[in-house]
Amino acid sequence: MGQPVERESGEAAHSELPPGQRVQRGWPVTHYGPVPKFRPERWEFRVFGATADGEKHCWNHEEFTALPYTTVMGDLHCVTKFSMLGAEWGGIPARTILEIAPPAPSVTHVMVWAEYGFSSNLRLEDFASERTIFATHKDGELLTAEHGFPLRLVVPHLYAWKGPKWVRGVEYMTADRRGFWEERGYHNIGDPWKQQRYSYQEEPGEGPEL
């Protein structure tokens, strides 16, 4: 177990384990719906919406996995109250996507889209974190299908539902709107250090404008 990591907001360093969480040994499989079948010849990653050039950007699987690979250390905090600490995630940083397919200046949020129309919304600042990564590997090993192969988003400073499995693209948005679980009662931001689990806990300004 590593040393506590100082949060990017500049607040004082916290314990690695957020309040209300317990340490999980191993990595449980948690998801909604079936595990999709990966077809590399049909797989495509898209960036669309309010892009800086107004165009949609696409990569096939070979092109996407050829993007610069890096690793980050990050915990995974599930809203069901387990935390997996000290994992090494390998893949393509979200910042790389922002650099090669930049958003328009008016973009404030992104929607991350996955198989079967699953989605999760994020503030642009959370998506742009230096530890947000489109993961293909965990601890040096290729992800299994049950854990999101070929691609899952990992956002270590938020609850794990904010990082969908089986990701297929990113939509740049100039206004916030709720994703799959957010529409079903989960908190719009999902900070585990503040125990932002459910939408009824939202303070003014934490959800999309009605």
Order of alpha helices (4+ residues) and beta strands (2+ residues): beta-beta-beta-alpha-beta-beta-alpha-beta-beta-alpha-beta-beta-beta-beta
